Amino acid sequence: MQQLFNFFIKNKTFVLFLLLFSYALSITIQSNGYHHSKFLNSSNQITGSIYGAFHSITQYFNLKRENQILLEENSRLKMVVFNQEKEVPIDTLLDYKYELQPSLVYKNSYTLPKNYLTINKGQNDEIEEDYGVITSKGIVGIIDKTSKNYSRVLSVLNTNSRINVKLKKTNYFGTLSWDGKSPEITQLKDIQDLVTLSVGDTIVTSGYSSIFPPNIPVGSVESFRLNDTEDLYIIDVKLFNSMRNLEHVYILKNTDINELKALNSSDE
Amino acid sequence: MNNRVLKIIFSFVGLVLLQVLVCSHMNFMGDINPYVYVLFILLYPVINNRLLFIFTSFLIGYTVDIFLDSGGVHAAASVTIAYIRPLILKFSFGAAYDYQSIKFSAVEFSRRLIYFLVLIVVHHVILFSLVIFDQTKTVLILQQTLYSSIFTLILCLLFSSLFSIKET
């Protein structure tokens, strides 16, 4: 015992180094698994407020572009409303299956293999894990951590991201994931080789999960090839959404989610 | 003494903020970012409590990790270069280190360059190996290490000479 203590005291720097290094390694490995890490992340109060303070300065640089995007979206929505035969009710008393909440992106990255976003809505705004996040052009990701005022979003540009999507034309569905290479291109797998495909086909969300409603635009087919066993396609999907500059996003809240969760848990 | 501690705390906070708010969003040529917070470890006073130094280095890496949601990759890389720093100091400054009389602002440029280069490259190799975490992508790891190291080195040399003017 005495010798053991002596050994530790003699090599205390090395022991400390080994301890800290293995701790760092363990949190790295744990963060690689989806939904398991319980460690601090950028959605906590301190980092959130620092990002927020910095964002309040930098947001002015994007003002022009953001205004343009919002204008385009507004005009598109107005076009839909004006060309509707029936009158569209604008009151808020209606039952909506999906509620939208606007939010601002405080931090975004797209160069790492595992990218996350930090947004400025949290538990105080009734945001919970597994809510979808979209922009006016396409999908962004899924909320994976929340704190009081901030949330962290698992970006579609994360090698752990799995989103259920389908081909708009034929309704065949598959899983959208990312190989970590280009921030514009994601991969759609699990589409059978008997499906006729052509470059430029639109990909939309399938609506089979409770996170995203059906028919939210995702991207278009850039190229496709067969996988190693030659029975499934690997399709490169060019995202409609530019993940490089995100500012205003919408959080999708499924109002039926508790009912669906209760159903799923009764199965188990 | 108090002044020195204050200076260390100030540079800790300053470098973390500079890293997470500015440097990690540069994305030069697509995906090259400098990691200037290593300057904290490079320029930490030579006469120090080694345990405390290793722990502070871990802390700065971990703080950057929390901000960037990267698990513990920066913490692992930082704590490693903090541990091997005495070795590299001896290698690059030789006798001056034995007398513990190094002043980073006063040493020759070439020696400082070697010292910075070795530690930055070691840091970046560990960092990108853990970030990419895939042994089939060794070429990508080396490529990222090379480009980012050059970027970090230039910025570190610039910043260090900037601060040394202030000191005199």
Interface residues (C-beta under 8 A of the other chain):
Chain A: K12 T13 F14 L16 F17 L20 F21 Y23 A24 L25 S26 I27 T28 I29 Q30 S31 N32 S37 F39 L40 N41 S42 N44 T47 I50 Y51 F54 K107 S109 T111 L112 P113 K114 Y116 T118 R152
Chain B: L17 V20 L21 S24 H25 N27 G30 D31 N33 R50 L51 I54 F55 F58 G61 Y62 D65 I66 F67 L68 D69 S70 G71 G72 V73 A75 A76 V79 T80 A82 Y83 L130 V131 I132 F133
